[in-house]
Amino acid sequence: MSQFDRRTVLKAGGTLVAAALTSCSDAKKASAGPAADTLAAAAPNWNSFARSLTGRLYLPASPGYASSHLLFNPRWDTVQPGAVVKAANATDVQKAINFARANKIVLVPKSGGHSYVGASTISKGMQLDVGAIRGLSYANGVVTIGAGAHLYDVHAFLDKYGRSLPTGTCPTVGIAGLALGGGMGIHTRAFGLTCDRILSMGVITADGTARNVSAAVDPDLFWALRGSGGGNLGVVTSFRISTIPGTKLGFFRLTWPESQAAAVVRGWQRFAQSAPITSWGNLHIDAVSNGTLSIHVLGISTTGNATAAAAQLESFVGSRASVRSITVKTHMEAVTYLGGGTTSPRTGFLAGSDVLKGPMNAATITALLGAVKAAARAKTPASAILDPLGGQATKQPAGGASWPWRSALGVVQWYCGTPAHPTTAQLKVAQTFITNGHRAVRAYSAGGYVNYVETGRSVSTYYGASLPRLQTVKKKYDPANFFHTSYTLG
């Protein structure tokens, strides 16, 4: 993988499911893993349904079923959907929703399959895979993207026109999950979130209606879909998104010794607050197996002048980095570098997040470092990765967006690598690190990032002040709560 490391990427595709929008209660927590919902009592006519599709239907007895439902994280391999629909177009999506509703089958959509909690698969229900809906077209600064397109493919296509998008970096993340949950990345400060640049979306709602939503058509649904997470309010099949220039970028990578860790966190916070919007840098605090911490910042300058951006960060830290690297990369060189290549292998992990509402004080910084240090001493492969917000991310886009963290300083991702099929004990170790991280920054946490949804947390904390309005939109477009799974409120 690249020096950026796949732990930093926006492993989106997370489906923070509909029931979260039906209740204000914080009493229920997310439970571990997908729901064990059952198919309808009366046997559905699968043969007739399969014949109606342009795409493919897989049932448990079908050849190819075993690989048809897999997600990015192998932890969810044992979850067995009752049916997998590989949709070829929006009409297939519409048919699948209508069939599932008529037969009382719980349905979950899948794009890239990177959900932290395995939200795009479901035991005995229907997995609706839009991965084959990945067409791309471009005209006059606007790209139209099928909901199943992966980030690398989107960037490679746009590079032909000298254009790009503000996205995450993991090559196999689907555009749908990323954009519907917000979408943070290296261009967030300069150009805003991925969801902020969406102009319109094709979406099939719970009643089977095909809609083309925008700031002018179904504006409440358009607002809600921009930031509430995938699979809550419908299945999006396409996006029209305003592009940005695909220019060269200046990169810097700065490493400090562990003895400077607290100063680096303080300096990074000042950088996140004060650096020009053309500068971005995320801070990695990694547990090393010898019991020490690795501290580095990977950053970019959209002007190409990474030297100035690096020097500014060092001035905020109060010391020059012990190891420095300054480079310039073309658009596609940057995409490949940040993504660790053009694809990404399936990976086991457990992760979570905290949105920082402001700069942490000395005691909180010490506690954060202590949480990662404890993992290092236990030889747990864990990291705290701090991504900055600010800049254009503070501004509501035209038509508004439900993403709730406009005034936040940044987002901490708590990430712990696990074996592909971890034991209960191994998951407990990883969860202990994440819990310790939450506890360390609790006084400065505004909530969580919906694309980093995790089990055991009150789902409403991902929506902030947007929750009441989201609940109203949910009741309007999905009054029967068709889109739901058991790990959310309701």
C-alpha positions as CSV (number, residue, x, y, z in Angstrom):
1,M,0.0,0.0,0.0
2,S,1.1,3.6,-0.4
3,Q,2.5,5.7,2.4
4,F,-1.0,7.2,2.7
5,D,-2.1,3.8,3.8
6,R,-5.6,2.4,3.2
7,R,-6.4,3.1,6.8
8,T,-6.8,6.7,5.9
9,V,-9.1,6.3,3.0
10,L,-12.8,6.9,3.0
11,K,-13.8,3.3,3.1
12,A,-17.4,4.3,2.5
13,G,-20.3,2.3,1.2
14,G,-21.5,2.3,4.8
15,T,-25.3,2.0,5.1
16,L,-26.5,3.7,8.2
17,V,-29.9,2.3,7.8
18,A,-33.4,3.8,7.6
19,A,-34.7,3.0,11.1
20,A,-32.2,5.5,12.4
21,L,-34.4,8.2,10.9
22,T,-37.6,7.0,12.5
23,S,-36.8,7.6,16.2
24,C,-35.2,10.3,18.3
25,S,-34.4,7.9,21.1
26,D,-30.8,7.3,22.0
27,A,-31.7,4.2,24.0
28,K,-30.8,1.6,21.4
29,K,-27.3,1.0,20.2
30,A,-26.0,-0.5,17.0
31,S,-25.7,-4.3,17.4
32,A,-22.8,-6.3,16.0
33,G,-23.2,-7.5,12.4
34,P,-26.0,-7.7,9.9
35,A,-29.6,-8.6,10.8
36,A,-30.9,-12.2,10.7
37,D,-34.2,-11.2,9.0
38,T,-36.3,-13.9,7.4
39,L,-37.8,-14.1,3.9
40,A,-41.5,-14.0,3.4
41,A,-43.5,-17.0,4.6
42,A,-45.1,-17.6,1.2
43,A,-42.5,-18.7,-1.3
44,P,-41.7,-15.9,-3.8
45,N,-41.7,-16.7,-7.5
46,W,-38.0,-16.5,-8.0
47,N,-38.1,-17.9,-11.5
48,S,-40.4,-15.3,-12.8
49,F,-38.4,-12.6,-11.0
50,A,-35.2,-13.8,-12.5
51,R,-36.6,-13.8,-16.0
52,S,-37.7,-10.2,-15.6
53,L,-34.2,-9.0,-14.9
54,T,-31.6,-7.8,-17.4
55,G,-29.0,-8.6,-14.7
56,R,-28.6,-11.8,-12.6
57,L,-30.2,-13.4,-9.6
58,Y,-28.3,-15.6,-7.4
59,L,-30.0,-17.9,-4.9
60,P,-28.1,-20.1,-2.3
61,A,-28.2,-23.1,-4.7
62,S,-27.0,-21.1,-7.7
63,P,-23.6,-21.6,-9.2
64,G,-21.5,-18.6,-8.2
65,Y,-23.5,-17.7,-5.2
66,A,-20.6,-18.2,-2.8
67,S,-18.7,-15.3,-4.3
68,S,-21.6,-13.2,-5.3
69,H,-22.3,-11.6,-1.9
70,L,-18.8,-11.0,-0.6
71,L,-17.9,-7.6,0.9
72,F,-14.5,-5.9,1.2
73,N,-14.0,-7.0,4.8
74,P,-13.8,-10.9,4.9
75,R,-15.3,-10.8,8.4
76,W,-18.8,-10.8,6.8
77,D,-18.2,-13.8,4.5
78,T,-20.3,-16.1,6.6
79,V,-23.4,-13.9,6.2
80,Q,-25.7,-15.7,3.8
81,P,-28.3,-13.6,1.9
82,G,-31.4,-15.3,0.8
83,A,-31.0,-13.8,-2.6
84,V,-28.4,-11.6,-4.4
85,V,-29.5,-9.4,-7.3
86,K,-26.8,-8.1,-9.6
87,A,-28.7,-5.2,-11.2
88,A,-27.8,-4.2,-14.7
89,N,-29.7,-1.0,-14.8
90,A,-32.1,1.2,-12.8
91,T,-35.0,-0.8,-14.0
92,D,-33.6,-3.9,-12.3
93,V,-33.2,-1.9,-9.1
94,Q,-36.9,-0.9,-9.4
95,K,-38.0,-4.4,-10.0
96,A,-36.0,-5.7,-7.0
97,I,-37.4,-3.2,-4.7
98,N,-41.0,-3.9,-5.8
99,F,-40.4,-7.7,-5.6
100,A,-38.9,-7.4,-2.1
101,R,-41.6,-5.2,-0.8
102,A,-44.4,-7.4,-2.2
103,N,-42.8,-10.5,-0.7
104,K,-41.9,-8.9,2.6
105,I,-38.2,-9.4,2.0
106,V,-35.7,-7.2,3.8
107,L,-33.4,-5.5,1.1
108,V,-30.1,-3.9,1.5
109,P,-28.1,-2.1,-1.3
110,K,-24.5,-2.7,-2.1
111,S,-22.1,-0.6,-4.1
112,G,-18.4,-1.0,-3.3
113,G,-19.2,-3.2,-0.2
114,H,-16.8,-1.3,2.2
115,S,-19.3,-0.8,5.0
116,Y,-17.6,-0.9,8.4
117,V,-20.4,-3.0,9.8
118,G,-21.2,-5.2,6.8
119,A,-24.4,-3.1,6.1
120,S,-24.5,-4.2,2.5
121,T,-25.2,-7.8,3.2
122,I,-27.9,-9.4,5.2
123,S,-28.7,-12.9,6.5
124,K,-31.7,-14.4,4.6
125,G,-32.7,-11.1,3.0
126,M,-31.9,-9.6,-0.4
127,Q,-28.7,-8.0,-1.3
128,L,-29.1,-5.6,-4.2
129,D,-25.8,-5.1,-5.9
130,V,-25.5,-2.0,-8.1
131,G,-21.9,-2.7,-9.0
132,A,-22.6,-3.3,-12.7
133,I,-24.3,0.1,-13.0
134,R,-21.0,1.9,-13.6
135,G,-21.3,3.9,-16.8
136,L,-19.5,7.2,-17.1
137,S,-20.1,10.3,-19.3
138,Y,-18.8,13.8,-19.2
139,A,-19.9,17.1,-20.7
140,N,-19.4,20.8,-19.8
141,G,-17.7,20.2,-16.4
142,V,-20.3,17.7,-15.2
143,V,-19.7,13.9,-14.9
144,T,-22.6,11.4,-14.9
145,I,-21.7,8.3,-12.9
146,G,-23.4,5.0,-12.4
147,A,-23.8,4.2,-8.7
148,G,-21.6,1.1,-8.9
149,A,-18.5,2.9,-10.3
150,H,-15.3,2.6,-8.2
151,L,-13.2,5.6,-7.4
152,Y,-10.2,4.6,-9.4
153,D,-12.4,4.1,-12.5
154,V,-14.0,7.5,-12.0
155,H,-10.7,9.3,-11.7
156,A,-9.1,7.5,-14.7
157,F,-12.1,8.5,-16.8
158,L,-12.1,12.1,-15.8
159,D,-8.3,12.4,-16.3
160,K,-8.9,12.2,-20.0
161,Y,-10.7,15.5,-19.7
162,G,-8.2,17.1,-17.3
163,R,-10.8,16.9,-14.5
164,S,-11.3,15.3,-11.1
165,L,-13.6,15.0,-8.1
166,P,-13.0,15.6,-4.4
167,T,-13.3,12.0,-3.2
168,G,-11.6,9.5,-0.9
169,T,-8.7,7.4,-2.2
170,C,-9.4,3.7,-1.8
171,P,-9.6,2.5,-5.5
172,T,-12.4,0.0,-4.9
173,V,-14.7,2.2,-2.9
174,G,-18.0,2.7,-4.7
175,I,-19.0,6.3,-5.5
176,A,-22.5,5.8,-4.0
177,G,-21.6,5.0,-0.4
178,L,-18.8,7.6,-0.3
179,A,-21.0,10.4,-1.7
180,L,-24.1,9.6,0.2
181,G,-22.3,9.7,3.5
182,G,-20.4,12.9,2.8
183,G,-17.1,12.0,1.2
184,M,-13.9,13.4,2.7
185,G,-10.4,13.4,1.1
186,I,-7.4,15.5,0.1
187,H,-9.6,18.1,-1.7
188,T,-12.1,18.6,1.1
189,R,-10.7,21.9,2.3
190,A,-10.3,23.3,-1.3
191,F,-13.5,22.1,-2.9
192,G,-15.7,20.7,-0.2
193,L,-17.2,17.2,0.3
194,T,-18.1,14.8,-2.5
195,C,-21.8,15.2,-1.6
196,D,-21.5,19.0,-1.9
197,R,-20.8,18.8,-5.6
198,I,-23.8,16.5,-6.5
199,L,-26.2,18.3,-8.9
200,S,-28.8,15.5,-9.2
201,M,-29.3,11.9,-8.5
202,G,-31.4,9.1,-10.0
203,V,-33.0,7.2,-7.1
204,I,-35.6,4.5,-6.6
205,T,-37.6,5.1,-3.4
206,A,-39.3,2.5,-1.3
207,D,-42.6,2.7,-3.3
208,G,-40.7,1.7,-6.4
209,T,-40.9,5.2,-7.9
210,A,-37.9,6.3,-10.1
211,R,-37.0,9.9,-9.3
212,N,-34.4,12.3,-10.5
213,V,-33.9,14.5,-7.5
214,S,-32.1,17.9,-7.3
215,A,-32.4,21.2,-5.6
216,A,-35.4,21.9,-7.8
217,V,-37.1,18.4,-7.8
218,D,-37.9,16.7,-4.5
219,P,-35.5,19.1,-2.8
220,D,-36.1,17.6,0.7
221,L,-34.9,14.2,-0.5
222,F,-32.0,15.8,-2.4
223,W,-30.9,17.5,0.9
224,A,-31.3,14.3,2.9
225,L,-29.4,12.1,0.5
226,R,-26.4,14.4,0.6
227,G,-24.9,13.2,3.8
228,S,-27.2,10.7,5.6
229,G,-25.5,7.6,4.4
230,G,-26.5,5.0,1.8
231,G,-29.6,2.8,1.9
232,N,-31.6,5.0,4.2
233,L,-34.1,6.6,1.9
234,G,-33.8,4.7,-1.4
235,V,-31.3,3.2,-3.8
236,V,-29.4,5.7,-5.8
237,T,-28.6,4.5,-9.3
238,S,-26.8,7.5,-10.8
239,F,-25.1,10.9,-9.9
240,R,-24.5,14.1,-11.8
241,I,-21.5,15.8,-10.1
242,S,-19.7,19.0,-10.8
243,T,-16.0,18.3,-11.4
244,I,-12.9,20.1,-10.4
245,P,-9.5,20.7,-12.2
246,G,-7.4,17.5,-12.4
247,T,-4.1,19.4,-11.8
248,K,-0.7,18.4,-10.5
249,L,-0.4,18.3,-6.7
250,G,2.5,19.0,-4.4
251,F,2.9,16.3,-1.7
252,F,4.8,16.4,1.6
253,R,5.4,13.7,4.1
254,L,6.8,14.7,7.5
255,T,7.9,12.4,10.3
256,W,8.7,13.3,13.9
257,P,10.0,11.1,16.7
258,E,7.6,9.9,19.4
259,S,9.0,12.5,21.8
260,Q,7.4,15.2,19.7
261,A,4.0,13.5,19.4
262,A,2.1,16.0,21.6
263,A,3.6,19.0,19.8
264,V,2.7,17.5,16.4
265,V,-0.9,17.1,17.5
266,R,-1.0,20.7,18.7
267,G,0.7,21.9,15.5
268,W,-1.7,19.8,13.3
269,Q,-4.6,21.4,15.0
270,R,-3.3,24.9,14.3
271,F,-2.7,23.8,10.7
272,A,-6.3,22.6,10.4
273,Q,-7.5,25.9,11.7
274,S,-5.1,28.3,10.0
275,A,-3.6,26.9,6.8
276,P,-5.0,28.2,3.5
277,I,-7.7,26.0,2.0
278,T,-5.2,25.0,-0.7
279,S,-3.3,23.0,2.0
280,W,-4.4,19.7,3.5
281,G,-2.7,17.2,5.7
282,N,-3.7,14.2,7.8
283,L,-2.0,13.1,10.9
284,H,-1.1,9.4,11.5
285,I,-0.4,8.1,15.0
286,D,0.4,4.5,14.5
287,A,1.1,1.8,17.1
288,V,4.3,0.0,16.3
289,S,4.8,-3.6,17.4
290,N,7.9,-2.7,19.4
291,G,5.8,-0.6,21.7
292,T,6.5,2.8,20.2
293,L,4.5,5.3,18.2
294,S,5.1,6.3,14.6
295,I,4.1,10.0,14.0
296,H,3.8,11.5,10.5
297,V,1.7,13.8,8.5
298,L,0.9,13.3,4.8
299,G,-0.2,16.4,3.1
300,I,-0.8,18.1,-0.2
301,S,-1.0,21.6,-1.7
302,T,-3.4,22.1,-4.6
303,T,-1.1,25.0,-5.8
304,G,1.8,22.5,-6.2
305,N,3.9,24.3,-3.5
306,A,4.2,21.6,-0.9
307,T,7.4,23.1,0.4
308,A,5.5,26.1,1.8
309,A,2.7,24.0,3.2
310,A,5.2,21.7,4.9
311,A,7.1,24.7,6.4
312,Q,4.0,26.2,7.7
313,L,3.1,22.9,9.5
314,E,6.6,22.6,10.9
315,S,6.3,26.2,12.2
316,F,3.1,25.3,14.0
317,V,4.7,22.2,15.5
318,G,7.7,24.2,16.6
319,S,10.3,21.8,15.2
320,R,11.5,20.6,11.8
321,A,10.5,17.1,10.9
322,S,13.2,14.5,11.3
323,V,12.4,13.0,8.0
324,R,11.0,15.1,5.1
325,S,9.8,14.2,1.6
326,I,8.6,16.8,-1.0
327,T,7.3,15.7,-4.4
328,V,5.0,16.8,-7.2
329,K,2.6,14.3,-8.8
330,T,0.2,14.5,-11.8
331,H,-3.5,13.8,-11.1
332,M,-3.3,10.1,-11.9
333,E,0.1,9.7,-10.2
334,A,-1.6,11.1,-7.1
335,V,-4.6,8.9,-7.4
336,T,-2.5,5.7,-7.7
337,Y,-0.1,6.8,-4.9
338,L,-2.9,7.6,-2.5
339,G,-4.8,4.4,-3.3
340,G,-1.8,2.1,-3.1
341,G,-2.4,1.1,-6.7
342,T,-5.3,0.7,-9.0
343,T,-7.2,-1.8,-6.8
344,S,-7.2,-2.8,-3.2
345,P,-7.2,-6.3,-1.7
346,R,-9.9,-7.4,0.7
347,T,-8.8,-6.5,4.2
348,G,-9.9,-7.4,7.8
349,F,-10.4,-4.4,10.1
350,L,-12.5,-2.9,12.9
351,A,-12.8,0.9,13.0
352,G,-14.8,3.8,14.3
353,S,-14.6,7.6,14.5
354,D,-15.0,10.8,16.5
355,V,-15.7,14.2,15.0
356,L,-13.6,16.8,16.8
357,K,-15.7,19.9,17.5
358,G,-12.6,22.0,18.2
359,P,-8.9,21.8,19.1
360,M,-8.2,19.4,22.0
361,N,-6.5,20.5,25.2
362,A,-3.2,19.1,26.5
363,A,-4.9,16.5,28.7
364,T,-7.0,15.2,25.8
365,I,-4.0,15.0,23.5
366,T,-2.1,13.0,26.2
367,A,-5.1,10.7,26.5
368,L,-5.4,10.2,22.7
369,L,-1.7,9.3,22.5
370,G,-2.0,7.1,25.5
371,A,-4.8,5.1,23.8
372,V,-2.6,4.4,20.8
373,K,0.5,3.7,23.0
374,A,-1.5,1.1,25.0
375,A,-2.2,-0.6,21.7
376,A,1.4,-0.5,20.8
377,R,2.4,-2.1,24.1
378,A,-0.2,-4.8,23.5
379,K,1.2,-5.3,19.9
380,T,-2.2,-4.4,18.5
381,P,-2.0,-3.0,14.9
382,A,-3.9,0.2,15.6
383,S,-3.9,3.8,14.4
384,A,-5.5,7.1,15.1
385,I,-5.8,9.0,11.9
386,L,-6.8,12.7,12.0
387,D,-8.3,14.3,8.9
388,P,-8.9,18.0,8.8
389,L,-12.1,19.8,7.8
390,G,-12.5,23.5,7.4
391,G,-12.2,25.6,4.2
392,Q,-15.0,24.8,1.7
393,A,-16.3,22.0,3.9
394,T,-17.7,24.7,6.3
395,K,-20.1,26.0,3.6
396,Q,-23.5,24.6,2.8
397,P,-23.7,23.8,-0.9
398,A,-26.6,25.1,-3.1
399,G,-29.7,23.1,-2.2
400,G,-28.2,22.2,1.2
401,A,-26.9,18.9,2.5
402,S,-27.7,16.9,5.6
403,W,-24.0,16.3,6.5
404,P,-24.0,17.8,9.9
405,W,-20.4,18.6,10.8
406,R,-19.7,21.9,9.0
407,S,-18.1,23.7,12.0
408,A,-15.9,20.7,13.1
409,L,-12.1,20.8,13.2
410,G,-11.7,17.3,11.8
411,V,-12.4,13.6,12.1
412,V,-10.4,11.0,14.1
413,Q,-10.6,7.5,12.6
414,W,-9.8,4.8,15.0
415,Y,-8.6,1.9,12.9
416,C,-7.4,-1.6,13.9
417,G,-6.3,-4.3,11.5
418,T,-7.6,-7.8,12.1
419,P,-7.2,-11.2,10.5
420,A,-9.6,-11.9,7.7
421,H,-11.8,-14.1,10.0
422,P,-11.0,-12.8,13.5
423,T,-11.8,-14.7,16.6
424,T,-14.0,-13.3,19.3
425,A,-10.9,-12.6,21.4
426,Q,-9.2,-10.8,18.5
427,L,-12.3,-8.6,17.9
428,K,-12.4,-7.8,21.6
429,V,-8.8,-6.5,21.5
430,A,-9.6,-4.3,18.5
431,Q,-12.8,-3.0,20.1
432,T,-10.9,-2.2,23.3
433,F,-8.6,0.1,21.4
434,I,-11.6,1.9,19.7
435,T,-13.4,2.2,23.0
436,N,-10.3,3.6,24.6
437,G,-10.0,6.1,21.8
438,H,-13.6,7.3,22.2
439,R,-13.1,7.7,25.9
440,A,-9.9,9.7,25.4
441,V,-11.5,12.4,23.2
442,R,-15.0,12.3,24.6
443,A,-14.9,15.9,25.8
444,Y,-14.2,17.1,22.3
445,S,-16.3,14.7,20.3
446,A,-19.4,16.1,18.5
447,G,-20.4,12.6,17.2
448,G,-19.3,10.2,14.5
449,Y,-18.8,10.2,10.7
450,V,-21.6,8.1,9.1
451,N,-19.2,6.5,6.6
452,Y,-17.3,5.2,9.5
453,V,-20.4,3.7,11.2
454,E,-19.6,1.2,14.0
455,T,-21.5,-1.2,16.2
456,G,-22.4,-0.4,19.8
457,R,-22.9,3.3,19.2
458,S,-26.1,5.4,19.3
459,V,-26.9,5.8,15.7
460,S,-28.3,9.3,16.1
461,T,-24.9,10.6,17.0
462,Y,-24.0,10.4,13.3
463,Y,-26.6,12.9,12.3
464,G,-26.3,15.8,14.8
465,A,-28.7,18.6,14.2
466,S,-29.9,17.1,10.9
467,L,-31.7,14.3,12.7
468,P,-35.1,15.8,13.1
469,R,-35.4,16.9,9.5
470,L,-34.0,13.6,8.3
471,Q,-36.8,11.8,10.3
472,T,-39.4,14.0,8.6
473,V,-38.0,13.1,5.1
474,K,-37.9,9.5,6.1
475,K,-41.5,9.4,7.0
476,K,-42.5,11.1,3.8
477,Y,-40.6,8.8,1.4
478,D,-40.5,5.6,3.3
479,P,-43.4,5.6,5.8
480,A,-43.4,1.8,6.2
481,N,-39.7,1.7,7.0
482,F,-38.9,-0.6,4.0
483,F,-35.2,0.3,4.2
484,H,-34.0,-1.0,7.5
485,T,-31.9,-3.5,9.3
486,S,-31.8,-4.5,13.0
487,Y,-28.7,-2.7,14.2
488,T,-30.3,0.8,14.0
489,L,-32.9,2.6,16.0
490,G,-36.6,1.9,15.6
